[in-house]
């Protein structure tokens, strides 16, 4: 069953694709059937330029649900670390 659950967030960063580094302005997150991952459903994230440029200029990942949860927890734990907070990063 397709979920069609999709969220789009404006982000600021860079990604490395086949053509080199490029600015990332958008992250599209969805939970659905993956294109390549060997699971029935996956958390998929497409990091894209914010200017809706060439669709080939993106970085895409597909994670099984347990991996996605571990990654989310790791990201939050890293950002909450005292050393990061000492930098004044919100």
Biopython code that builds the backbone (N, CA, C, O; Angstrom):
import numpy as np
from Bio.PDB.StructureBuilder import StructureBuilder

atoms = [
    (1, "UNK", "N", (0.839, -1.171, 0.000)),
    (1, "UNK", "CA", (0.000, 0.000, 0.000)),
    (1, "UNK", "C", (0.888, 1.239, 0.000)),
    (1, "UNK", "O", (1.850, 1.309, 0.764)),
    (2, "UNK", "N", (0.584, 2.193, -0.827)),
    (2, "UNK", "CA", (1.316, 3.457, -0.874)),
    (2, "UNK", "C", (0.787, 4.382, 0.219)),
    (2, "UNK", "O", (-0.421, 4.468, 0.440)),
    (3, "UNK", "N", (1.700, 5.070, 0.896)),
    (3, "UNK", "CA", (1.269, 5.973, 1.955)),
    (3, "UNK", "C", (1.045, 7.386, 1.458)),
    (3, "UNK", "O", (0.186, 8.094, 1.983)),
    (4, "UNK", "N", (1.788, 7.803, 0.473)),
    (4, "UNK", "CA", (1.740, 9.174, -0.048)),
    (4, "UNK", "C", (2.084, 10.205, 1.029)),
    (4, "UNK", "O", (1.847, 11.398, 0.842)),
    (5, "UNK", "N", (2.643, 9.751, 2.155)),
    (5, "UNK", "CA", (3.044, 10.643, 3.240)),
    (5, "UNK", "C", (4.337, 11.338, 2.834)),
    (5, "UNK", "O", (5.389, 10.702, 2.754)),
    (6, "UNK", "N", (4.261, 12.636, 2.580)),
    (6, "UNK", "CA", (5.410, 13.404, 2.089)),
    (6, "UNK", "C", (5.469, 14.738, 2.801)),
    (6, "UNK", "O", (4.452, 15.414, 2.959)),
    (7, "UNK", "N", (6.674, 15.119, 3.233)),
    (7, "UNK", "CA", (6.896, 16.454, 3.776)),
    (7, "UNK", "C", (8.087, 17.076, 3.056)),
    (7, "UNK", "O", (9.030, 16.386, 2.666)),
    (8, "UNK", "N", (8.022, 18.367, 2.891)),
    (8, "UNK", "CA", (9.108, 19.100, 2.250)),
    (8, "UNK", "C", (9.582, 20.182, 3.205)),
    (8, "UNK", "O", (8.782, 20.948, 3.740)),
    (9, "UNK", "N", (10.892, 20.236, 3.414)),
    (9, "UNK", "CA", (11.483, 21.224, 4.303)),
    (9, "UNK", "C", (12.527, 22.038, 3.554)),
    (9, "UNK", "O", (13.274, 21.505, 2.734)),
    (10, "UNK", "N", (12.572, 23.328, 3.842)),
    (10, "UNK", "CA", (13.638, 24.169, 3.320)),
    (10, "UNK", "C", (14.857, 23.947, 4.208)),
    (10, "UNK", "O", (14.750, 24.033, 5.431)),
    (11, "UNK", "N", (15.994, 23.667, 3.624)),
    (11, "UNK", "CA", (17.230, 23.416, 4.355)),
    (11, "UNK", "C", (18.354, 24.235, 3.724)),
    (11, "UNK", "O", (18.199, 24.808, 2.646)),
    (12, "UNK", "N", (19.468, 24.275, 4.411)),
    (12, "UNK", "CA", (20.629, 24.981, 3.895)),
    (12, "UNK", "C", (21.842, 24.084, 4.082)),
    (12, "UNK", "O", (22.186, 23.725, 5.208)),
    (13, "UNK", "N", (22.486, 23.725, 2.990)),
    (13, "UNK", "CA", (23.653, 22.854, 3.065)),
    (13, "UNK", "C", (24.204, 22.573, 1.684)),
    (13, "UNK", "O", (23.891, 23.278, 0.725)),
    (14, "UNK", "N", (25.020, 21.549, 1.587)),
    (14, "UNK", "CA", (25.587, 21.127, 0.313)),
    (14, "UNK", "C", (25.513, 19.621, 0.202)),
    (14, "UNK", "O", (25.453, 18.916, 1.210)),
    (15, "UNK", "N", (25.517, 19.132, -1.015)),
    (15, "UNK", "CA", (25.507, 17.700, -1.281)),
    (15, "UNK", "C", (26.499, 17.374, -2.382)),
    (15, "UNK", "O", (26.824, 18.214, -3.221)),
    (16, "UNK", "N", (26.966, 16.151, -2.361)),
    (16, "UNK", "CA", (27.903, 15.698, -3.382)),
    (16, "UNK", "C", (27.187, 14.731, -4.303)),
    (16, "UNK", "O", (26.749, 13.662, -3.876)),
    (17, "UNK", "N", (27.069, 15.102, -5.557)),
    (17, "UNK", "CA", (26.438, 14.257, -6.558)),
    (17, "UNK", "C", (27.436, 13.879, -7.630)),
    (17, "UNK", "O", (28.628, 14.157, -7.499)),
    (18, "UNK", "N", (26.964, 13.254, -8.681)),
    (18, "UNK", "CA", (27.832, 12.797, -9.763)),
    (18, "UNK", "C", (28.584, 13.948, -10.428)),
    (18, "UNK", "O", (29.695, 13.758, -10.924)),
    (19, "UNK", "N", (27.986, 15.136, -10.441)),
    (19, "UNK", "CA", (28.621, 16.292, -11.066)),
    (19, "UNK", "C", (29.414, 17.154, -10.110)),
    (19, "UNK", "O", (29.856, 18.239, -10.488)),
    (20, "UNK", "N", (29.607, 16.702, -8.876)),
    (20, "UNK", "CA", (30.343, 17.474, -7.882)),
    (20, "UNK", "C", (29.422, 18.034, -6.815)),
    (20, "UNK", "O", (28.257, 17.649, -6.709)),
    (21, "UNK", "N", (29.966, 18.950, -6.026)),
    (21, "UNK", "CA", (29.219, 19.565, -4.932)),
    (21, "UNK", "C", (28.200, 20.560, -5.471)),
    (21, "UNK", "O", (28.448, 21.249, -6.460)),
    (22, "UNK", "N", (27.046, 20.624, -4.803)),
    (22, "UNK", "CA", (26.034, 21.612, -5.175)),
    (22, "UNK", "C", (25.265, 22.027, -3.932)),
    (22, "UNK", "O", (25.209, 21.291, -2.947)),
    (23, "UNK", "N", (24.671, 23.220, -3.991)),
    (23, "UNK", "CA", (23.891, 23.742, -2.872)),
    (23, "UNK", "C", (22.598, 22.953, -2.728)),
    (23, "UNK", "O", (21.962, 22.591, -3.718)),
    (24, "UNK", "N", (22.221, 22.694, -1.491)),
    (24, "UNK", "CA", (20.951, 22.028, -1.191)),
    (24, "UNK", "C", (20.047, 23.038, -0.513)),
    (24, "UNK", "O", (20.448, 23.692, 0.449)),
    (25, "UNK", "N", (18.837, 23.164, -1.009)),
    (25, "UNK", "CA", (17.883, 24.090, -0.434)),
    (25, "UNK", "C", (16.585, 23.434, 0.004)),
    (25, "UNK", "O", (15.720, 24.082, 0.593)),
    (26, "UNK", "N", (16.452, 22.137, -0.287)),
    (26, "UNK", "CA", (15.185, 21.465, -0.008)),
    (26, "UNK", "C", (15.438, 19.997, 0.328)),
    (26, "UNK", "O", (16.272, 19.336, -0.292)),
    (27, "UNK", "N", (14.703, 19.506, 1.317)),
    (27, "UNK", "CA", (14.708, 18.082, 1.629)),
    (27, "UNK", "C", (13.269, 17.579, 1.525)),
    (27, "UNK", "O", (12.368, 18.114, 2.171)),
    (28, "UNK", "N", (13.066, 16.564, 0.720)),
    (28, "UNK", "CA", (11.749, 15.953, 0.576)),
    (28, "UNK", "C", (11.820, 14.596, 1.270)),
    (28, "UNK", "O", (12.621, 13.738, 0.900)),
    (29, "UNK", "N", (10.975, 14.414, 2.276)),
    (29, "UNK", "CA", (10.978, 13.199, 3.088)),
    (29, "UNK", "C", (9.654, 12.474, 2.872)),
    (29, "UNK", "O", (8.579, 13.065, 2.976)),
    (30, "UNK", "N", (9.758, 11.184, 2.569)),
    (30, "UNK", "CA", (8.526, 10.413, 2.365)),
    (30, "UNK", "C", (8.740, 8.963, 2.788)),
    (30, "UNK", "O", (9.867, 8.468, 2.814)),
    (31, "UNK", "N", (7.642, 8.299, 3.117)),
    (31, "UNK", "CA", (7.664, 6.893, 3.511)),
    (31, "UNK", "C", (6.807, 6.143, 2.509)),
    (31, "UNK", "O", (5.588, 6.305, 2.466)),
    (32, "UNK", "N", (7.461, 5.321, 1.707)),
    (32, "UNK", "CA", (6.739, 4.659, 0.626)),
    (32, "UNK", "C", (7.572, 3.500, 0.092)),
    (32, "UNK", "O", (8.582, 3.127, 0.688)),
    (33, "UNK", "N", (7.152, 2.945, -1.011)),
    (33, "UNK", "CA", (7.914, 1.886, -1.669)),
    (33, "UNK", "C", (9.220, 2.485, -2.195)),
    (33, "UNK", "O", (9.191, 3.492, -2.903)),
    (34, "UNK", "N", (10.359, 1.885, -1.860)),
    (34, "UNK", "CA", (11.629, 2.419, -2.358)),
    (34, "UNK", "C", (11.863, 2.026, -3.820)),
    (34, "UNK", "O", (11.240, 1.102, -4.342)),
    (35, "UNK", "N", (12.761, 2.742, -4.448)),
    (35, "UNK", "CA", (13.160, 2.400, -5.813)),
    (35, "UNK", "C", (14.174, 1.258, -5.817)),
    (35, "UNK", "O", (14.143, 0.398, -6.697)),
    (36, "UNK", "N", (15.076, 1.252, -4.828)),
    (36, "UNK", "CA", (16.185, 0.308, -4.852)),
    (36, "UNK", "C", (16.353, -0.509, -3.575)),
    (36, "UNK", "O", (16.749, -1.672, -3.648)),
    (37, "UNK", "N", (16.067, 0.063, -2.411)),
    (37, "UNK", "CA", (16.293, -0.632, -1.133)),
    (37, "UNK", "C", (15.499, -1.938, -1.095)),
    (37, "UNK", "O", (14.361, -1.988, -1.561)),
    (38, "UNK", "N", (16.097, -2.993, -0.543)),
    (38, "UNK", "CA", (15.447, -4.310, -0.539)),
    (38, "UNK", "C", (14.436, -4.483, 0.599)),
    (38, "UNK", "O", (14.488, -5.471, 1.332)),
    (39, "UNK", "N", (13.530, -3.534, 0.743)),
    (39, "UNK", "CA", (12.470, -3.599, 1.755)),
    (39, "UNK", "C", (11.155, -3.198, 1.094)),
    (39, "UNK", "O", (11.142, -2.566, 0.037)),
    (40, "UNK", "N", (10.047, -3.577, 1.736)),
    (40, "UNK", "CA", (8.727, -3.255, 1.188)),
    (40, "UNK", "C", (8.437, -1.753, 1.240)),
    (40, "UNK", "O", (7.898, -1.181, 0.293)),
    (41, "UNK", "N", (8.805, -1.119, 2.368)),
    (41, "UNK", "CA", (8.621, 0.318, 2.546)),
    (41, "UNK", "C", (9.899, 0.898, 3.124)),
    (41, "UNK", "O", (10.623, 0.214, 3.847)),
    (42, "UNK", "N", (10.176, 2.148, 2.811)),
    (42, "UNK", "CA", (11.389, 2.796, 3.299)),
    (42, "UNK", "C", (11.120, 4.266, 3.567)),
    (42, "UNK", "O", (10.229, 4.875, 2.977)),
    (43, "UNK", "N", (11.921, 4.820, 4.480)),
    (43, "UNK", "CA", (11.950, 6.260, 4.640)),
    (43, "UNK", "C", (12.907, 6.776, 3.575)),
    (43, "UNK", "O", (14.076, 6.392, 3.543)),
    (44, "UNK", "N", (12.413, 7.638, 2.716)),
    (44, "UNK", "CA", (13.211, 8.143, 1.601)),
    (44, "UNK", "C", (13.406, 9.641, 1.779)),
    (44, "UNK", "O", (12.481, 10.364, 2.150)),
    (45, "UNK", "N", (14.617, 10.090, 1.510)),
    (45, "UNK", "CA", (14.921, 11.517, 1.579)),
    (45, "UNK", "C", (15.624, 11.913, 0.296)),
    (45, "UNK", "O", (16.626, 11.310, -0.088)),
    (46, "UNK", "N", (15.097, 12.919, -0.355)),
    (46, "UNK", "CA", (15.735, 13.516, -1.526)),
    (46, "UNK", "C", (16.227, 14.894, -1.119)),
    (46, "UNK", "O", (15.427, 15.750, -0.740)),
    (47, "UNK", "N", (17.524, 15.118, -1.191)),
    (47, "UNK", "CA", (18.100, 16.434, -0.960)),
    (47, "UNK", "C", (18.263, 17.084, -2.323)),
    (47, "UNK", "O", (18.938, 16.539, -3.197)),
    (48, "UNK", "N", (17.647, 18.249, -2.510)),
    (48, "UNK", "CA", (17.596, 18.887, -3.830)),
    (48, "UNK", "C", (18.008, 20.351, -3.737)),
    (48, "UNK", "O", (17.932, 20.960, -2.671)),
    (49, "UNK", "N", (18.447, 20.913, -4.872)),
    (49, "UNK", "CA", (18.642, 22.359, -4.897)),
    (49, "UNK", "C", (17.291, 23.021, -4.668)),
    (49, "UNK", "O", (16.261, 22.473, -5.062)),
    (50, "UNK", "N", (17.279, 24.164, -4.051)),
    (50, "UNK", "CA", (16.001, 24.830, -3.789)),
    (50, "UNK", "C", (15.404, 25.491, -5.005)),
    (50, "UNK", "O", (14.244, 25.901, -4.978)),
    (51, "UNK", "N", (16.175, 25.606, -6.081)),
    (51, "UNK", "CA", (15.701, 26.330, -7.253)),
    (51, "UNK", "C", (14.977, 25.437, -8.259)),
    (51, "UNK", "O", (14.712, 25.865, -9.382)),
    (52, "UNK", "N", (14.659, 24.219, -7.876)),
    (52, "UNK", "CA", (13.984, 23.268, -8.764)),
    (52, "UNK", "C", (14.767, 23.038, -10.048)),
    (52, "UNK", "O", (14.186, 22.876, -11.121)),
    (53, "UNK", "N", (16.081, 23.026, -9.928)),
    (53, "UNK", "CA", (16.948, 22.808, -11.085)),
    (53, "UNK", "C", (16.837, 21.359, -11.558)),
    (53, "UNK", "O", (15.942, 20.621, -11.145)),
    (54, "UNK", "N", (17.735, 20.982, -12.405)),
    (54, "UNK", "CA", (17.803, 19.641, -12.981)),
    (54, "UNK", "C", (17.550, 18.571, -11.924)),
    (54, "UNK", "O", (18.262, 18.527, -10.920)),
    (55, "UNK", "N", (16.547, 17.701, -12.124)),
    (55, "UNK", "CA", (16.247, 16.661, -11.145)),
    (55, "UNK", "C", (17.405, 15.688, -10.921)),
    (55, "UNK", "O", (17.433, 14.986, -9.910)),
    (56, "UNK", "N", (18.348, 15.640, -11.843)),
    (56, "UNK", "CA", (19.513, 14.783, -11.647)),
    (56, "UNK", "C", (20.426, 15.342, -10.556)),
    (56, "UNK", "O", (21.254, 14.618, -10.005)),
    (57, "UNK", "N", (20.274, 16.622, -10.249)),
    (57, "UNK", "CA", (21.067, 17.243, -9.189)),
    (57, "UNK", "C", (20.363, 17.030, -7.858)),
    (57, "UNK", "O", (19.716, 17.934, -7.330)),
    (58, "UNK", "N", (20.496, 15.843, -7.335)),
    (58, "UNK", "CA", (19.910, 15.523, -6.040)),
    (58, "UNK", "C", (20.718, 14.403, -5.418)),
    (58, "UNK", "O", (21.456, 13.686, -6.094)),
    (59, "UNK", "N", (20.559, 14.274, -4.129)),
    (59, "UNK", "CA", (21.113, 13.141, -3.401)),
    (59, "UNK", "C", (19.920, 12.438, -2.776)),
    (59, "UNK", "O", (19.148, 13.060, -2.046)),
    (60, "UNK", "N", (19.762, 11.168, -3.049)),
    (60, "UNK", "CA", (18.613, 10.414, -2.553)),
    (60, "UNK", "C", (19.092, 9.278, -1.654)),
    (60, "UNK", "O", (20.094, 8.622, -1.939)),
    (61, "UNK", "N", (18.354, 9.057, -0.559)),
    (61, "UNK", "CA", (18.637, 7.912, 0.314)),
    (61, "UNK", "C", (17.330, 7.189, 0.602)),
    (61, "UNK", "O", (16.260, 7.797, 0.624)),
    (62, "UNK", "N", (17.431, 5.886, 0.822)),
    (62, "UNK", "CA", (16.300, 5.045, 1.208)),
    (62, "UNK", "C", (16.753, 4.199, 2.393)),
    (62, "UNK", "O", (17.720, 3.444, 2.287)),
    (63, "UNK", "N", (16.059, 4.325, 3.514)),
    (63, "UNK", "CA", (16.429, 3.611, 4.734)),
    (63, "UNK", "C", (15.262, 2.784, 5.241)),
    (63, "UNK", "O", (14.109, 3.207, 5.164)),
    (64, "UNK", "N", (15.575, 1.581, 5.769)),
    (64, "UNK", "CA", (14.510, 0.846, 6.445)),
    (64, "UNK", "C", (14.155, 1.608, 7.719)),
    (64, "UNK", "O", (14.955, 2.411, 8.199)),
    (65, "UNK", "N", (12.976, 1.370, 8.267)),
    (65, "UNK", "CA", (12.471, 2.150, 9.397)),
    (65, "UNK", "C", (13.409, 2.111, 10.616)),
    (65, "UNK", "O", (13.658, 3.168, 11.196)),
    (66, "UNK", "N", (13.946, 0.946, 11.037)),
    (66, "UNK", "CA", (14.857, 0.960, 12.185)),
    (66, "UNK", "C", (16.111, 1.807, 11.931)),
    (66, "UNK", "O", (16.571, 2.514, 12.828)),
    (67, "UNK", "N", (16.660, 1.740, 10.724)),
    (67, "UNK", "CA", (17.839, 2.551, 10.398)),
    (67, "UNK", "C", (17.502, 4.033, 10.430)),
    (67, "UNK", "O", (18.296, 4.834, 10.924)),
    (68, "UNK", "N", (16.344, 4.411, 9.915)),
    (68, "UNK", "CA", (15.929, 5.810, 9.909)),
    (68, "UNK", "C", (15.770, 6.329, 11.333)),
    (68, "UNK", "O", (16.167, 7.455, 11.633)),
    (69, "UNK", "N", (15.188, 5.506, 12.215)),
    (69, "UNK", "CA", (15.038, 5.918, 13.620)),
    (69, "UNK", "C", (16.396, 6.098, 14.286)),
    (69, "UNK", "O", (16.607, 7.075, 15.004)),
    (70, "UNK", "N", (17.325, 5.160, 14.054)),
    (70, "UNK", "CA", (18.665, 5.280, 14.646)),
    (70, "UNK", "C", (19.368, 6.529, 14.134)),
    (70, "UNK", "O", (20.019, 7.232, 14.907)),
    (71, "UNK", "N", (19.245, 6.815, 12.844)),
    (71, "UNK", "CA", (19.863, 8.003, 12.276)),
    (71, "UNK", "C", (19.273, 9.269, 12.901)),
    (71, "UNK", "O", (20.015, 10.178, 13.276)),
    (72, "UNK", "N", (17.947, 9.333, 13.016)),
    (72, "UNK", "CA", (17.293, 10.500, 13.613)),
    (72, "UNK", "C", (17.764, 10.694, 15.060)),
    (72, "UNK", "O", (18.053, 11.820, 15.467)),
    (73, "UNK", "N", (17.842, 9.624, 15.827)),
    (73, "UNK", "CA", (18.312, 9.710, 17.212)),
    (73, "UNK", "C", (19.764, 10.169, 17.267)),
    (73, "UNK", "O", (20.127, 10.973, 18.125)),
    (74, "UNK", "N", (20.584, 9.674, 16.372)),
    (74, "UNK", "CA", (21.996, 10.057, 16.325)),
    (74, "UNK", "C", (22.154, 11.535, 15.980)),
    (74, "UNK", "O", (22.975, 12.227, 16.581)),
    (75, "UNK", "N", (21.381, 12.019, 15.025)),
    (75, "UNK", "CA", (21.431, 13.433, 14.656)),
    (75, "UNK", "C", (21.043, 14.301, 15.849)),
    (75, "UNK", "O", (21.743, 15.263, 16.167)),
    (76, "UNK", "N", (19.936, 13.972, 16.511)),
    (76, "UNK", "CA", (19.482, 14.766, 17.652)),
    (76, "UNK", "C", (20.482, 14.722, 18.805)),
    (76, "UNK", "O", (20.729, 15.742, 19.449)),
    (77, "UNK", "N", (21.058, 13.550, 19.070)),
    (77, "UNK", "CA", (22.043, 13.427, 20.143)),
    (77, "UNK", "C", (23.296, 14.248, 19.844)),
    (77, "UNK", "O", (23.856, 14.880, 20.740)),
    (78, "UNK", "N", (23.730, 14.239, 18.597)),
    (78, "UNK", "CA", (24.912, 15.014, 18.219)),
    (78, "UNK", "C", (24.645, 16.502, 18.388)),
    (78, "UNK", "O", (25.485, 17.222, 18.929)),
    (79, "UNK", "N", (23.492, 16.973, 17.935)),
    (79, "UNK", "CA", (23.166, 18.391, 18.058)),
    (79, "UNK", "C", (22.963, 18.823, 19.507)),
    (79, "UNK", "O", (23.151, 19.998, 19.825)),
    (80, "UNK", "N", (22.586, 17.907, 20.389)),
    (80, "UNK", "CA", (22.374, 18.211, 21.804)),
    (80, "UNK", "C", (23.661, 18.133, 22.620)),
    (80, "UNK", "O", (23.666, 18.502, 23.794)),
    (81, "UNK", "N", (24.746, 17.662, 22.022)),
    (81, "UNK", "CA", (26.010, 17.491, 22.736)),
    (81, "UNK", "C", (26.541, 18.835, 23.237)),
    (81, "UNK", "O", (26.390, 19.858, 22.569)),
    (82, "UNK", "N", (27.166, 18.823, 24.421)),
    (82, "UNK", "CA", (27.690, 20.043, 25.029)),
    (82, "UNK", "C", (28.660, 20.788, 24.120)),
    (82, "UNK", "O", (28.644, 22.017, 24.072)),
    (83, "UNK", "N", (29.507, 20.049, 23.398)),
    (83, "UNK", "CA", (30.484, 20.695, 22.518)),
    (83, "UNK", "C", (29.804, 21.484, 21.395)),
    (83, "UNK", "O", (30.269, 22.555, 21.005)),
    (84, "UNK", "N", (28.708, 20.942, 20.890)),
    (84, "UNK", "CA", (27.962, 21.653, 19.834)),
    (84, "UNK", "C", (27.251, 22.860, 20.432)),
    (84, "UNK", "O", (27.257, 23.942, 19.844)),
    (85, "UNK", "N", (26.644, 22.679, 21.589)),
    (85, "UNK", "CA", (25.950, 23.785, 22.243)),
    (85, "UNK", "C", (26.910, 24.922, 22.587)),
    (85, "UNK", "O", (26.546, 26.096, 22.521)),
    (86, "UNK", "N", (28.141, 24.560, 22.955)),
    (86, "UNK", "CA", (29.136, 25.582, 23.309)),
    (86, "UNK", "C", (29.471, 26.478, 22.117)),
    (86, "UNK", "O", (29.933, 27.606, 22.295)),
    (87, "UNK", "N", (29.242, 25.984, 20.922)),
    (87, "UNK", "CA", (29.496, 26.777, 19.713)),
    (87, "UNK", "C", (28.395, 27.815, 19.474)),
    (87, "UNK", "O", (28.530, 28.680, 18.609)),
    (88, "UNK", "N", (27.316, 27.726, 20.240)),
    (88, "UNK", "CA", (26.211, 28.657, 20.060)),
    (88, "UNK", "C", (25.321, 28.329, 18.891)),
    (88, "UNK", "O", (24.563, 29.177, 18.421)),
    (89, "UNK", "N", (25.408, 27.090, 18.412)),
    (89, "UNK", "CA", (24.595, 26.662, 17.282)),
    (89, "UNK", "C", (23.220, 26.243, 17.792)),
    (89, "UNK", "O", (23.099, 25.445, 18.721)),
    (90, "UNK", "N", (22.193, 26.797, 17.164)),
    (90, "UNK", "CA", (20.826, 26.444, 17.579)),
    (90, "UNK", "C", (20.311, 25.280, 16.807)),
    (90, "UNK", "O", (19.179, 24.847, 17.024)),
]
sb = StructureBuilder()
sb.init_structure("model")
sb.init_model(0)
sb.init_chain("A")
sb.init_seg("    ")
for serial, (resi, resn, name, xyz) in enumerate(atoms, 1):
    if name == "N":
        sb.init_residue(resn, " ", resi, " ")
    sb.init_atom(name, np.array(xyz, "f"), 0.0, 1.0, " ", f" {name:<3s}", serial, name[0])
structure = sb.get_structure()
